[in-house]
Amino acid sequence: EITYNEILDNPTDLELNLNYAKQQESSGNLKLTIATLERLSMLYPSNADIKLYLLSIIIKMDSSVKVDLMVRTMMNDSNTSVETRKLIAELLSQSGDKKKESSKWFAYLDLKYSQTEEDNISGVTKTKQLMQEGNKIPYTTVDSRLVVEYDKIYTRGSTLTVGKNIDKSSSLFFNLGVDVNTINKKIKGDNDVVSSSMSYFKVMNNHYISPYVYWSKPNYRKQADYDTMGLGINNTFIINEKNNLNYSLSYSDTSYVQNAAFDTAAENDSGTYSSFVRYNHNFTKKIQLGTKLILNRTESIKEFDSYDTRGISLSYSHILPFGRLKLKSTFLKNDYDEVESFISPTIIRKDESLVTAISLDGQLTQILTFFKRFDKKNTIFYSLSMKQSDVSSNILNHDIERNFKTISLTKRINLSELF
């Protein structure tokens, strides 16, 4: 499954955008399909296949003015081959005299199941030791219930997306999601999460702007609950066909629910200011390299939990016949404001983390071709990923390494017929 945020980050990636256009077409969102293809047609003016695809969608929408303009443009183009001219004639003849009114609204429901294996779910330190009041003590014994190393998390979720195409250059999206997370062994941490978001997408010349707001509320078993609200803006500036610049500013606020069971939970409230600048270079139509600079600030009621973050992230993306391969590595440095006296009366915490990940995602029919007989519209998506998180800290309690393996399937149901 390709999200519109990925298109915002990679607006000149031909293969990714074509797959996104096909995905939106299968979801019934023809206006967003047209907007994507029109943009690609401007970026790749000599690509007749894009124009033919665009023409076929315009005919579906029965936009006679656009069809006439598109046909005239292609027929008058000296680069249009004889074969392409014949295909245009066939498309026009197949369209007949059918009239169809297309809705500006679209909707789809994603049903997801995933399984994650983690080798250190309780965050046991590398040295099997903790620091307390400046002294080293043994880490709590692993008992496969309260303190667990290897474990599995099962997630069942659904996300409803409703959108409206305001015009050919702007869209509005609403999302509502519910996830249920179950941990296999560990008795604490099971939760269900309700989330919602609203985002606006606008194309202005070479800018692809997207402001957004979101809210999420996890409901934990035997742990304190909290609410997170956030807002931000993301923009991608197209330099040329090969290069683009993506940057973002955002703020999120996390408020814990304090009650009789968790009477000090509110002391964990925090706010985070986030920003990044990313440069993307398209080596080919299928290969992209990205470099991102990160600068964040987290402010907590507990001063020793407030810190500054600086970092860099490198990513490599390659579209293959069986899906999209992505490699990513992120290095972050966290510098905390004050000492946590219960841990150490003199040492101010400093962390360095390196997170590396490899993932492969795409349509299920790309890896299981026989499945096309059951999924003719390519509405089932798969994702495979492996991630390693290695945190090095001057405080033993946070010197932790974790490894994750995740497999997931998503089924998309088109609800656009309701409008």
C-alpha positions in Angstrom: 0.0 0.0 0.0 1.3 3.4 -1.0 0.2 6.4 1.1 -0.2 9.9 -0.2 2.6 11.0 2.2 5.0 8.8 0.3 3.9 10.6 -2.9 4.4 13.9 -1.2 7.9 12.8 -0.4 8.6 11.3 -3.9 6.5 13.3 -6.4 8.9 12.6 -9.3 9.3 8.9 -8.8 7.6 7.5 -12.0 7.1 3.9 -10.9 5.9 4.8 -7.4 3.4 7.4 -8.7 2.1 5.1 -11.4 1.4 2.4 -8.9 -0.2 5.0 -6.6 -2.5 6.1 -9.5 -3.5 2.5 -10.2 -4.1 2.0 -6.4 -6.4 5.1 -6.3 -8.2 4.0 -9.4 -9.0 0.6 -7.8 -10.3 2.5 -4.8 -12.6 4.5 -7.0 -10.8 7.8 -6.5 -10.6 8.8 -10.2 -10.0 12.5 -9.5 -6.8 11.8 -7.5 -5.8 9.3 -10.2 -6.1 12.1 -12.8 -4.2 14.6 -10.7 -1.3 12.2 -10.3 -1.3 11.3 -14.0 -1.5 14.9 -15.1 1.5 15.8 -13.0 3.5 12.8 -14.4 2.5 13.9 -17.9 4.1 17.3 -17.3 7.2 15.7 -15.8 7.5 13.1 -18.6 6.0 14.8 -21.7 7.3 12.2 -24.2 5.8 9.2 -22.3 2.8 8.2 -24.4 1.8 5.4 -22.0 1.1 8.0 -19.2 -1.1 10.0 -21.6 -3.0 7.0 -22.8 -3.6 5.9 -19.2 -4.8 9.5 -18.4 -7.1 9.5 -21.4 -8.7 6.2 -20.4 -9.5 7.6 -16.9 -10.8 10.9 -18.3 -13.1 8.9 -20.6 -14.3 6.8 -17.6 -15.3 10.1 -15.9 -17.1 11.3 -19.1 -15.3 14.6 -19.0 -16.0 15.6 -22.6 -14.1 18.8 -22.5 -11.0 17.2 -21.0 -11.2 14.2 -23.5 -11.4 16.6 -26.4 -8.4 18.6 -25.2 -6.4 15.5 -24.5 -7.2 13.9 -27.9 -6.3 17.1 -29.8 -3.0 17.5 -27.9 -1.9 13.9 -28.5 -3.1 13.8 -32.1 -1.2 17.1 -32.9 1.9 15.9 -31.2 4.5 14.7 -33.8 5.9 12.3 -31.3 2.6 10.3 -31.1 3.2 7.0 -32.9 0.8 5.3 -35.3 0.2 2.6 -32.7 -0.7 5.2 -30.1 -3.1 6.9 -32.5 -4.9 3.6 -33.0 -5.1 3.0 -29.3 -6.7 6.5 -28.9 -9.3 5.6 -31.5 -10.1 2.3 -29.7 -10.5 4.0 -26.4 -12.9 6.6 -27.8 -14.9 3.9 -29.6 -15.1 1.8 -26.4 -16.4 4.7 -24.4 -19.7 4.8 -26.4 -22.3 7.3 -25.4 -22.4 6.3 -21.7 -22.9 9.3 -19.3 -21.7 9.0 -15.7 -21.6 11.5 -13.0 -18.5 11.1 -10.8 -18.5 12.0 -7.1 -15.9 14.2 -5.6 -16.0 12.1 -2.5 -14.2 8.8 -2.1 -13.7 6.3 0.7 -12.0 3.0 1.5 -11.5 0.7 4.5 -8.2 -0.9 5.3 -8.2 -4.1 7.3 -4.8 -5.1 8.7 -3.2 -8.0 10.5 0.5 -7.9 11.6 2.8 -10.0 13.8 6.0 -8.6 15.3 8.7 -10.7 16.9 11.0 -8.8 19.4 14.0 -10.2 21.2 14.0 -7.8 24.1 10.5 -6.5 24.7 11.2 -5.5 28.3 14.3 -3.6 27.4 16.8 -5.6 29.4 20.1 -3.7 29.3 23.2 -5.0 27.5 25.2 -5.5 30.7 22.3 -7.0 32.6 22.8 -4.3 35.2 21.0 -1.1 36.3 22.2 2.1 38.0 20.5 3.2 41.2 21.7 6.3 43.2 25.1 6.0 41.4 25.5 2.3 42.2 25.3 -0.7 39.9 22.8 -3.4 40.7 21.7 -6.6 38.9 18.9 -6.3 36.4 15.6 -7.9 37.5 15.5 -11.6 36.7 13.9 -12.6 33.4 10.8 -14.6 34.3 8.8 -14.7 31.0 5.9 -12.8 32.6 6.9 -9.4 34.1 10.4 -9.2 32.5 10.5 -10.8 29.1 13.1 -10.8 26.4 11.7 -12.7 23.3 8.0 -12.1 22.7 5.5 -11.6 20.0 2.9 -8.8 19.4 -0.2 -9.5 17.3 -2.0 -6.5 15.9 -5.5 -6.4 14.3 -6.5 -3.1 13.0 -8.8 -1.1 10.7 -8.6 2.3 9.2 -11.4 4.2 7.4 -10.3 6.9 5.0 -12.8 9.4 3.6 -11.6 12.1 1.2 -12.8 14.8 -1.0 -11.2 16.1 -4.2 -11.7 19.8 -4.0 -10.2 20.4 -7.4 -7.5 18.9 -9.6 -4.7 20.3 -7.4 -6.1 19.8 -3.8 -7.7 17.1 -1.7 -8.9 16.7 1.9 -8.5 13.5 3.9 -10.2 12.2 7.1 -8.9 9.1 8.8 -10.3 7.0 11.7 -8.5 4.0 13.0 -8.7 1.3 15.7 -5.8 -1.1 16.5 -5.9 -4.0 19.0 -2.4 -5.1 20.2 -1.9 -8.4 22.1 1.4 -9.4 23.6 2.0 -13.2 23.8 3.9 -13.6 27.1 4.3 -10.3 28.9 1.4 -9.6 31.2 1.7 -5.8 30.9 1.4 -3.8 27.7 -1.7 -5.2 25.9 -3.6 -2.2 24.5 -6.1 -1.0 21.9 -5.6 2.4 20.2 -8.2 4.7 18.7 -6.8 7.4 16.4 -8.0 10.0 14.0 -6.5 12.6 11.6 -7.3 15.2 9.1 -5.0 16.4 6.3 -5.1 18.7 3.4 -3.0 18.3 0.2 -2.4 21.2 -2.2 -0.2 21.5 -5.3 1.1 25.0 -5.9 3.5 25.3 -8.8 6.6 23.2 -7.7 5.3 22.9 -4.1 3.4 20.0 -2.6 2.0 21.3 0.7 0.2 19.2 3.3 -0.9 20.6 6.7 -2.4 18.0 9.1 -3.7 17.4 12.6 -4.1 14.1 14.5 -5.2 12.5 17.8 -4.6 9.1 19.3 -5.6 7.4 22.6 -4.1 4.1 23.7 -6.0 2.1 26.3 -3.4 0.0 28.2 -3.9 -3.0 30.4 -2.1 -2.5 33.8 -0.4 0.6 32.6 -1.2 4.3 32.6 -3.2 5.6 29.6 -2.5 8.8 27.7 -3.8 11.1 24.9 -1.6 12.5 22.1 -2.6 15.4 19.9 -0.4 16.9 17.2 -0.3 19.2 14.2 2.2 20.0 11.5 2.9 20.9 8.0 4.9 19.1 5.3 6.1 20.5 2.0 8.0 19.1 -0.9 9.7 21.4 -3.4 10.4 20.0 -6.8 13.8 21.2 -8.0 13.8 19.2 -11.2 13.0 15.7 -12.4 15.9 14.2 -10.5 15.9 16.2 -7.3 13.4 17.4 -4.6 13.5 18.9 -1.2 11.1 17.9 1.6 10.8 19.7 4.9 8.4 19.5 7.9 7.5 21.2 11.2 5.3 19.7 13.8 4.3 19.7 17.5 2.7 17.0 19.6 1.4 17.0 23.1 1.1 13.9 25.3 -1.2 14.0 28.4 -1.4 11.0 30.8 -4.6 10.0 32.5 -4.1 10.3 36.3 -6.4 8.2 38.5 -6.4 6.2 41.8 -4.4 3.4 40.2 -1.8 5.8 38.6 -1.8 8.8 40.9 1.4 10.3 39.6 0.8 9.6 35.9 0.4 13.3 35.0 4.1 13.9 35.9 5.0 12.2 32.6 3.2 14.8 30.5 5.3 16.2 27.7 5.4 18.2 24.5 7.6 17.6 21.4 8.7 20.0 18.7 9.9 18.2 15.6 11.5 19.3 12.4 13.5 17.8 9.5 14.8 18.6 6.1 15.2 15.8 3.5 16.9 15.8 0.1 15.8 13.2 -2.3 17.7 12.2 -5.5 16.2 9.9 -8.2 19.1 8.0 -9.7 16.6 6.3 -12.1 12.9 6.0 -12.4 13.0 3.1 -9.8 15.9 4.0 -7.5 15.9 6.9 -5.0 18.4 8.0 -2.3 17.3 10.3 0.5 19.2 12.2 3.2 17.4 13.7 6.2 18.6 16.1 8.9 16.6 15.9 12.1 16.2 18.5 15.0 13.7 17.9 17.8 13.0 19.3 21.3 11.1 17.4 24.0 9.9 19.2 27.1 8.6 17.2 30.0 7.2 18.1 33.4 10.1 16.1 34.8 13.1 18.2 33.9 15.3 15.1 33.7 13.1 13.8 30.9 13.5 16.9 28.8 16.1 16.7 26.0 17.3 17.9 22.6 17.6 15.6 19.6 19.9 15.9 16.6 20.3 13.3 13.9 20.7 12.2 10.4 18.9 9.5 8.4 19.9 7.9 5.1 17.5 5.9 3.0 17.6 3.9 -0.2 14.4 2.9 -2.1 14.3 0.5 -5.1 11.1 -0.5 -6.9 11.4 -4.2 -8.0 9.0 -6.4 -10.0 7.8 -8.0 -6.7 7.6 -4.9 -4.5 9.4 -1.9 -3.1 12.7 -2.5 -1.3 13.7 0.1 1.3 16.9 0.4 3.4 17.0 3.0 6.1 19.5 4.0 8.8 18.9 6.7 11.4 21.5 8.1 13.9 20.3 10.3 16.8 21.9 12.0 19.7 19.8 12.9 22.8 21.2 15.4 25.3 19.1 15.6 28.5 18.7 18.8 30.6 19.3 17.6 34.2 20.4 14.6 36.3 17.9 12.1 37.5 19.1 11.9 41.1 17.4 8.5 41.8 19.6 7.0 39.1 22.7 9.1 39.5 23.3 12.3 41.4 26.1 13.5 39.1 25.7 12.1 35.6 23.5 13.9 33.1 22.1 11.3 30.6 23.4 11.3 27.0 22.1 8.7 24.4 23.3 7.8 21.0 21.0 5.5 19.0 21.4 3.8 15.6 18.3 2.3 14.1 18.7 0.3 10.9 15.8 -1.2 8.9 15.1 -3.1 5.8 11.6 -3.6 4.4 9.8 -5.0 1.3 6.2 -4.1 0.6 3.8 -4.2 -2.3 0.7 -5.9 -3.7 0.3 -9.6 -2.7 -0.2 -10.6 -6.3 3.4 -9.4 -7.1 4.9 -12.2 -5.0 2.0 -14.7 -5.3 1.0 -14.4 -9.0 -1.6 -17.3 -8.8 -3.5 -15.1 -6.3 -4.6 -12.8 -9.1 -7.6 -15.1 -9.7 -8.8 -14.2 -6.2 -7.7 -10.6 -6.1 -8.2 -9.2 -9.6 -8.2 -5.6 -8.4 -4.9 -5.9 -6.4 -6.5 -4.8 -3.1 -4.4 -7.0 -0.8 -1.0 -5.6 0.3 1.9 -7.2 2.1 4.8 -5.8 4.1 7.9 -7.6 5.5 10.4 -5.7 7.7 13.4 -6.2 10.0 14.7 -3.5 12.3 17.6 -3.2 14.8 17.6 -0.5 17.5 21.0 -0.1 19.3 21.0 2.6 22.0 24.3 3.5 23.7 23.9 5.5 26.9 26.2 6.8 29.7 23.4 5.6 32.0 23.3 1.8 32.2 19.5 1.7 32.5 19.1 3.0 28.9 22.0 1.0 27.2 19.7 -1.3 25.3 19.6 -3.3 22.0 16.5 -4.6 20.4 15.7 -6.5 17.2 12.3 -6.7 15.5 10.8 -8.8 12.7 7.3 -7.8 11.3 5.0 -9.3 8.7 1.7 -7.8 7.8 -1.2 -8.0 5.4 -3.7 -5.3 4.5 -7.0 -5.7 2.7 -8.5 -2.6 1.1 -12.2 -2.3 0.6 -13.5 0.3 -1.8 -16.5 2.3 -0.3 -16.6 5.1 -3.0 -19.8 3.6 -4.4 -21.6 4.9 -1.3 -21.3 8.5 -2.6 
